[in-house]
Amino acid sequence: MTNANVSEEKSFFKVIVHSFFVIPFLIAVFCLLLFAGMHLLTREKRSAYDYLNDIKAGGSTKRWQGAFELSKMLSNPALLPQEDRFYHELQNVFEQSSLDDPRVRQYLALAMGRTGNRIYTNPLIKALEKEREENIPFLLYALGMIKNKTSLPALTPFSTHPNARIRSIAVVAIGNLEAKESENILEKALNDSEVNVQWGAAIGLANIFNDSGEEILLNLMDRNYLENFKEVDQQEENHLIIESLKAGSKLNIPTINKKIEELSKTDSNMKVRATALELLKSK
């Protein structure tokens, strides 16, 4: 075969590949990008009311997904509706969800808590009286986010609940209230058999200027200590350190101040270091 024939064959092969593979591929990619762009431009932005309607009238899957999306939306303060109508509708939907899929109930409780609106204190407390155990942690967590000190009597019994997870969340919720009246409850929780309960109690006590949990706070600021708990991932570890730093700084005692200064210079996480540095500057 001559060089000319070989050249013609290669040229013909290139034309075939270009015509039947490359060009269709490029057209497909272009159409896909065009469709994605049009979808982003025309997609309707859903409101909190749309999610409420999904919960009211949707099928079983759509209801819990609507509740989940609503709770996620309300975690952003900028997206909180301003109308009283929304808050009353959310309460009504929650009160009607007692026999629904537990996920609907759970995410609605979180949505209520994330608003920080105190009108939900009594509905959540009332619900606790006959709530299914699997839903209780979410209601407790919601009350903790609302931070209404009048919920302390309702939260207190759960600080000694047989379920360790419920005890832990109850103690954190009680600590969030920053109520001086919770001091004895939190001091007892320092001796709980579950370390998560101890951690929440120590942070809660520091937030009301009680240093009974000093040793526990120092442990929480120590990565070597936290690495003993395999269930605590890196993100949770950073969160615990930051929360213990913020609470511990309120005590203004030498041991903790020294640890804050150390972490501001040596911690592996920049957010932890920045938090420690900011706390030192504020003293």
C-alpha positions in Angstrom: 0.0 0.0 0.0 1.4 3.4 -1.0 1.9 6.3 1.4 -0.9 8.1 -0.4 -3.4 5.3 0.2 -2.4 5.0 3.8 -2.9 8.7 4.2 -6.3 8.6 2.5 -7.4 5.7 4.8 -6.3 7.5 7.9 -8.1 10.7 6.7 -11.3 8.6 6.0 -11.2 7.0 9.4 -10.9 10.4 11.1 -13.9 11.7 9.2 -15.9 8.6 10.3 -14.9 9.1 14.0 -15.6 12.8 13.8 -18.9 12.5 12.1 -20.4 9.5 14.1 -18.8 9.9 17.5 -17.3 13.3 18.3 -20.0 15.6 16.8 -23.0 13.7 18.3 -21.1 13.6 21.7 -20.6 17.4 21.6 -24.3 17.9 20.6 -25.4 15.7 23.5 -23.2 17.6 25.9 -24.5 21.0 24.6 -28.1 19.8 25.0 -27.5 18.6 28.5 -25.9 21.9 29.5 -28.7 23.9 27.8 -31.4 21.8 29.7 -29.6 22.2 33.0 -29.3 26.0 32.5 -33.0 26.3 31.5 -33.9 24.2 34.6 -32.0 26.4 36.9 -33.5 29.5 35.3 -37.1 28.3 35.4 -37.1 26.3 38.6 -39.6 27.7 41.0 -38.2 28.5 44.4 -40.3 26.8 47.1 -41.5 28.7 50.1 -42.2 27.6 53.7 -45.9 27.6 52.8 -45.3 25.1 50.0 -43.6 22.7 52.4 -46.5 23.1 54.8 -48.9 22.2 52.0 -46.9 19.1 51.2 -47.2 18.0 54.8 -50.9 18.7 54.9 -51.9 17.2 51.6 -49.1 15.0 50.3 -48.6 11.3 50.3 -46.7 9.6 53.1 -43.3 10.1 51.5 -44.0 13.7 50.4 -45.1 14.6 54.0 -42.0 13.6 55.8 -39.8 15.0 53.0 -41.7 18.3 53.2 -41.2 18.4 57.0 -37.5 17.7 56.5 -37.1 20.5 53.9 -39.0 22.9 56.1 -36.8 22.2 59.1 -33.7 22.6 56.9 -35.0 25.9 55.5 -35.8 27.3 58.9 -32.2 26.7 60.1 -31.4 29.8 58.1 -32.6 32.9 60.1 -32.9 34.9 56.8 -35.5 32.5 55.5 -37.8 32.6 58.6 -41.3 33.8 57.6 -42.4 37.0 59.3 -46.2 36.4 59.3 -48.0 35.2 62.4 -50.1 33.1 60.1 -47.1 30.8 59.3 -46.3 30.2 63.0 -49.9 29.2 63.8 -50.2 26.9 60.7 -46.9 25.2 61.7 -48.3 24.6 65.2 -51.6 23.2 63.8 -49.7 20.8 61.5 -47.6 19.6 64.4 -50.6 19.0 66.6 -52.3 17.0 63.9 -49.2 14.8 63.3 -49.3 12.7 66.5 -50.3 9.6 64.6 -48.3 10.3 61.4 -45.0 8.9 60.3 -42.6 9.6 63.1 -40.3 11.5 60.7 -43.0 14.0 60.1 -43.4 14.7 63.8 -39.6 14.8 64.4 -38.8 17.2 61.6 -41.8 19.4 62.5 -40.5 19.6 66.1 -37.1 20.6 64.8 -38.7 23.2 62.5 -40.5 24.7 65.5 -37.3 24.8 67.5 -35.3 26.4 64.8 -37.7 29.4 64.7 -36.7 30.2 68.3 -40.3 31.3 68.8 -41.6 30.9 72.4 -45.1 30.3 71.3 -44.1 26.7 70.7 -43.0 26.1 74.3 -46.4 25.0 75.6 -47.3 22.8 72.5 -44.0 21.0 72.7 -44.3 20.5 76.5 -47.9 19.2 76.1 -46.8 16.8 73.4 -44.0 15.4 75.7 -46.7 14.0 78.1 -47.8 11.3 75.6 -45.1 11.2 73.0 -43.6 8.1 71.5 -40.1 7.5 72.9 -38.5 7.7 69.4 -39.8 11.2 69.0 -38.9 12.5 72.5 -35.3 13.5 71.7 -36.5 15.8 68.9 -39.0 17.6 71.1 -36.4 18.0 73.9 -33.9 19.4 71.3 -36.5 21.8 70.0 -37.2 23.1 73.5 -33.5 23.6 74.0 -33.3 25.7 70.9 -36.2 27.9 72.0 -34.4 28.6 75.3 -37.5 29.4 77.3 -36.7 29.0 81.0 -40.3 28.1 81.8 -39.7 24.7 80.1 -37.2 23.7 82.9 -39.8 21.7 85.0 -40.9 19.8 81.9 -37.3 19.0 80.8 -36.1 18.0 84.3 -37.6 14.5 84.5 -35.9 13.5 81.3 -32.4 14.2 82.8 -32.8 10.9 84.6 -34.5 8.9 81.9 -33.5 5.3 81.4 -32.5 6.0 77.8 -29.0 7.5 77.7 -29.7 9.4 74.5 -32.8 11.0 76.0 -30.8 11.9 79.1 -28.0 13.5 77.1 -30.3 15.6 74.9 -32.4 16.7 78.0 -29.2 17.8 79.8 -28.0 19.8 76.8 -31.5 21.4 76.4 -31.5 22.3 80.2 -28.0 23.8 79.8 -29.2 25.9 76.8 -31.7 27.6 79.1 -28.9 29.1 81.1 -31.1 29.1 84.1 -29.6 29.3 87.6 -32.4 27.1 88.8 -30.9 24.2 86.8 -27.7 24.1 88.8 -28.5 21.1 91.0 -29.9 19.1 88.1 -26.7 19.7 86.0 -24.4 19.0 89.0 -26.0 15.6 89.4 -25.6 14.9 85.7 -21.9 15.3 86.0 -21.9 11.9 87.7 -24.0 10.2 85.0 -22.7 6.9 83.7 -23.0 8.2 80.1 -20.1 10.6 79.1 -22.3 12.5 76.7 -24.5 13.5 79.7 -21.4 14.5 81.6 -20.2 16.7 78.7 -23.5 18.4 78.3 -23.7 19.1 82.1 -20.2 20.5 82.3 -20.8 22.9 79.4 -24.2 23.9 80.8 -22.8 24.6 84.2 -20.0 26.7 82.8 -22.6 28.8 80.9 -24.1 29.7 84.3 -20.6 30.4 85.8 -20.4 27.2 87.8 -17.0 25.5 87.6 -18.0 22.1 89.0 -17.3 20.6 85.6 -13.8 22.1 85.2 -12.0 18.8 84.8 -14.5 17.6 82.2 -14.2 20.8 80.2 -10.4 20.4 80.2 -10.9 16.9 78.9 -13.1 18.2 76.1 -10.4 20.6 75.0 -8.0 17.7 74.7 -7.9 15.9 71.3 -6.0 12.9 72.8 -9.0 12.4 75.2 -11.6 12.7 72.5 -9.8 10.2 70.3 -10.8 7.5 72.8 -14.4 7.8 71.6 -14.5 6.2 68.1 -18.1 7.4 67.6 -17.0 11.0 67.7 -15.9 12.0 64.2 -13.7 14.9 63.3 -16.5 17.4 62.9 -18.1 16.5 66.2 -14.7 16.7 67.9 -14.2 20.2 66.6 -17.7 21.2 67.7 -17.2 19.8 71.2 -13.9 21.7 71.6 -15.4 24.9 70.4 -18.4 24.6 72.7 -16.2 23.8 75.7 -13.9 26.8 74.9 -16.9 29.2 74.7 -18.4 27.9 77.9 -15.0 27.5 79.8 -14.0 31.1 78.9 -16.9 32.4 81.0 -15.3 30.8 84.1 -12.1 32.9 83.7 -10.0 30.4 85.8 -6.2 29.8 85.3 -6.3 26.2 84.1 -8.9 26.8 81.4 -7.4 30.2 80.3 -4.1 28.5 79.9 -5.7 25.8 77.7 -7.5 28.4 75.6 -4.2 30.1 75.0 -2.5 26.8 74.1 -5.2 25.9 71.6 -5.1 29.4 70.0 -1.5 28.6 68.9 -1.3 24.9 68.4 -4.6 23.3 67.5 -4.8 21.5 64.1 -8.1 23.1 63.2 -8.1 26.7 62.1 -11.7 27.3 63.3 -10.8 26.1 66.8 -7.7 28.3 66.8 -9.7 31.3 65.6 -12.3 30.7 68.3 -9.7 30.4 71.1 -7.9 33.6 69.8 -11.2 35.6 69.7 -12.0 34.5 73.3 -8.6 35.6 74.5 -9.0 39.0 72.9 -12.4 39.4 74.6 -11.0 39.0 78.1 
